[in-house]
Amino acid sequence: MQRELFGTTPDGHDVHRYTFSAGGVTLRVINLGGVVTEIHTPDRDGNTADVNLGYDTLPPYQKRHPYFGALVGRIAGRLTDGKFDLDGKSYQLGLNEPGEISHIHGGHDGFDQRLWTAEPIDDATLKLTLHSPDGDQGYPGNLDIAVTYKLTDDGAWTIEYSATTDAPTLVNPTNHAYFNLAGHDSGSIHDHVLQVHATENSPARADSVLTGAKHSVDGTVDDMREPVHLADRIDQLDQQHGSMYFVSGEPGTLRPAARLTHPATGRSMDVETTESMLQVYTGRNLDGNDIGKGGKPYSQFGGICLEAHGYPDGIHHPHLGDTVLRPGETYRQTTVYRFGTDG
């Protein structure tokens, strides 16, 4: 595994980049935010491209950005008004959604902005650890979280999460990578095909906060049980955003969640997870102002996120998924992104 200096923070902390490969896939990861900066994978003809949106240098990752490749938490997604009650106590989290309308992805200074401790386990496995203190962004309890990135010879990138706490708290992390199987600099994902293994989803309000309802996708534009050309579907989706899906099968077991393909190159990516939910996000908020690797502006629909986690607002809707972690318990999650080729 290769380790090199990626940059230095304004307060003098070095940020390192780790490069490792297996199964024809190469990952580059920095210990700021656990960000995956690059994912290189071959097409059907053996031509390799970086299929992950991101930046060439450190400074853009230290500003507010679209969470390119980052670990987010403690809670991934939006928590209604940033407020919750737990064991008779009330908590107010920071409101970091533009306009301060909700708490999203862990707050102003979430996991994506933290320096993680990085430990290479072997040539294709990197372990990242972080201590989140009691009161961090308003969350109760000291939280210790470990995230392991592993590449295997079958072209799979496995992410394993574990976390413990000394007081009841909320935990629901994910990785927020944006994928474009044509290459990060190739433009829109309209030419991709997506299949989601889910019969139900959860609708959202106009401000993207989930409503706490569960609906069948049957007969709706959110039905992607069969492969769908995104060019035929994005404009029909609510606010062109994508949906939060309840992954079919038993939560806690590793099972198929989605399949993304790019017919022109033959690249494919299968998503498997132990989590209950999959957030599909079409990159509709990318606006060309983010200048990515190689000076490429990332415009609307330039990448798609397939984020596996629990129900973000589960503290308010526990029947849809409990995000509470208590002392003596260990939070665990496994998500796999399996890269390959068709044809």
N, C-alpha and C positions, 0 to 999 in steps of 0.2 A: 504494500500500500504506500502510495506516495503522499508525503506531507510537505506543504510549502506555505510560505507567508502570503496571505491574500490581501492584507491591509492592516492598518492600525486605527483603532477608534480614537476620537478626540481626547479621551481621558487616558490614552496611552496603552490600551490593551491590544495585544496582537490577535488577529483573527487568522486562522489557518484553513487551508483548503486541503481536502483529502480526496485522492483519486484512486478508484479501484474498479476492477473488471472481472466478469465471469459470464459465460454463456453468450458471448458476443455483445454484451451490454456493458457500458462504462458509466459510472456515476461520479460526479464531482460534488462534494458536500463541504460547506463551511460551518464552523462551530457557532457563528452568530445565527441564532434562530433555527439551528439545525437545517439551514436552507440547502436544498438540492439545487445547485446552480446549473448543472448540465446532466442530460441523460442521452447518451449516444447509443443508437441501435440500428442494425442494418435493414435494408429493404429486401425485396425478393431477389434482386440482382447482386446483393452483397454490398451495396453502397450505403455507407453509414452517415447518419445525420443526427444532430442534436434536436430532440423532440420536446424539449422543456423550456418554457419561457423564463427569462431571467436577465441578469445584468453581468457585465464584464468586470466590474469593479465594486469595491465595498460601499462607497458613500450612498448610492441609491438604495441599498438595502437598509440603511440606517434612517431613512426618511419614511414617511407614510407612503406605502406602495401597495399594490394589489395582493400582497402576501405571496408573491411568486416563490414557490417551492418550499415555503416555511412550515415549521411546526407551529400550530396555533392552539391556544388554551389559556387558562384552565378549561374554559368552555368554548368549543367551536360552534359557530353560528350565533344567533341572536337570542338574548334572554330578555323577556318582556320588561321594559322600563328599567332594566338593570336591578330589579328588586326581587328579593325572595325571603321567605321565612323558613327557618330550619331549627327544629327542636325548641320552638318558642322564642327564638331570637330573630330579629329583623336585620337584613343586610342591604346596603345600597352599594352597588358596583359602579365604577366609572362609566359614564356615557360617552362613547367614542365614535358612534355612528355620526357621519356628517349631519350637523344640525342638533347633535346631542339628543337623538330620539331613542337610542337603545344602546345596550352593551353588546359588542360584537367581538368575537375571536379573542377574548381574554382581556380586552381593555387597551388603553393608550400604550401601556408598556407590557404587552403580553409576551408569551413564550417566543414569538417571532423576533423580538428585540433583545433577547437575553443571550449572554455568552454561555454556552453549554460547555461542559467538560467532555472532551472527545477522547475515546480510548479505542485504538484499533485492536480488535480481537484476533483476527487473522487477515490474510491478504484480501478477503472479500467481505469482511464484517466490521462495521464501525458502531461502537456504543456511545451514546450521548446521554449525559446525566445533568440534572438541574435541581437545585433546591429553591423552592418557592416559599418564602416565609409567611407566617401568619399575618393576615391583613393585606397581603399582596393584591393590589387592584381592588381591594375590598373583600376578598375571599377569606373565610376563616380557616385556621389550621395551617400548620407547617406541612407542605407537600414535597415529597421527594419522588421525582419521575425519571424513568430511564426509557430511552427509545433506541432500538437497535435497527440499523439498516444492513441488510444482507443481500448479496447477489449470489445466485446459484447457477449451476451449469445448464439449467433448462431455460435461461433467460428471464428468471423471475427476480424481481426486487421485492423482498419481504420487509415489512415494517412491524416490529413487535414493541408494544408499549406495556409498561407496568408502573404503578404508582401506589404509594402508601401515605398515610396522614396520621397526625396525632390528635386530630379533632374532626368532627363531622364537617365535610366540605363538599363541593361540587367538582367533578372531574369528567371531561368529555373532549379530549384532544383529537386532532387529526393533522394530516399533512395537506397543504393547500397548493400542490403542484398544478400548473396549467400545461396541458398536453396539446401538441399539434403534431400528428404523426407524419405529416409532410415535411416537417422541419420547423423549428421555432420561428424562422424568418420567412415563412412561405405564404403568410396571409391568413385568410379566413378558414374556419373549420367547416364551412358549408359542404365541402366535398367529402366529409367523413360520414361513416355509417355507425349508428349507435343502437345497441340493444341493452335494455335494463330488465333484470330478472326480478320483477316486482308486480304484484297485482293491485297494490294500494299505495296511495301517496297522502301527503299532508299539505293542504292548501295554505297559502300565506296571505296576509293582509297587503294593502298597497305599500306599506313600509317594509315589507318582506319578513315581518315577524310571523311565525307560524300561529295558526288559529287554534290548535289543539284538537282539530278534527282529523278523522281518517276516512278517506274516500276511495272507492273502487276506481281504477283507471279504465275500466272497461268502457269502450265507446267514447273516450275522451282523447284530447290531443296529447295527454301525458302517457298514453298507452304505448310503451316501447318494448312490449314483450317479444315482438318480432322486430328484426332489424329495420331501422328507419334512416333514410337519407336526411341529414340535418338541414340541407337546403330546402326540403319540403316541410320542415317542422318548426324551425326556430321562430319564424314570424307568427306562428299560431300559439306559441307558449305564452303563459301569463307574463306580461311585461318582457317577453323574449328572454326570460331569465333561466328557466329550467325549474325542476321540482325536487322536493324532498321525498324520497321513496322508502317504503318499508321493504327491505330485502326479503324475498321469499325464503322460507326455510327457518330453521331454529336458531335464534340468536345465541351466540356462544360457540357455535360450530362454524368452521371455515367452509364457505359455500360460495357459488358464483353470484356476483352482484351485477356485473355489466360486461359488455364487450364492445370495444371501439376498434374500427378498422378504417384504413385509408385505401380504397380500391386502386388508386393510381400507382402507389408504391408497393402495395401488398402488406404494409406494416399492420400489425394487430396488437391489441393490448387487452388482455382479460383481467378483470378485477374480481378478487375474492376477498371475503372479509368475515370475521366473527361478529361484527357489529350489526345492529338492527336496522341502521339507516344508511342511505346513500344520497348525498346531495349532488345533483347534477347542476352545474353552473356553466352557462354558455359563454362567459366572458363578455357579456353585453355592456359592462361598464368600462371596458378598455376603450380609450378614446384617442389613441395616437400620441398622447403627451408623454407616455412612458417610453423612453428610448432604450431599447434592450440591447442584447449582445450584437456586436458588429454594427452598431448604430441603427438598428432596425426599429422603427416606431411600431409599437404593438397597438393595432387598431381594434375596433369592436369585433368581437367573435374571433380574435386571433388565437385563442386557446380555450380548451374546455377543462373544467375541474370535475373530478369524480371523487368526492370526499366521503370517506367512510367514518361514521361515528354514531353515537347514540342520539336520542331526540334532544335537540339543544335546549328546549324549554321544558325538559322533563320535570324540573322542580315544581312547575305549575300544572303539569299534566302527567303525573306519575303513572297513569294507566298506559301511557304510550312509551314509557321507558324511564327507569330510575337512574339519575345521574349523581346520586349521593354516594360518597365514599366515607366509610367510618373507620375509626381506629381498629386495628386487627384484621382489616380486610385488605386485599390487594386488587387494584384495578388492573385488568389485562385486556389487551386487544391485539389482534393480528390482522393485517391487511396485506394482500399480495397484488402487485402489478406485474403481470406475466407478459413479456414482449415476445412477439414471434412474427411470422409472415404467412400470408395466404397466397397460394398459387405459385 
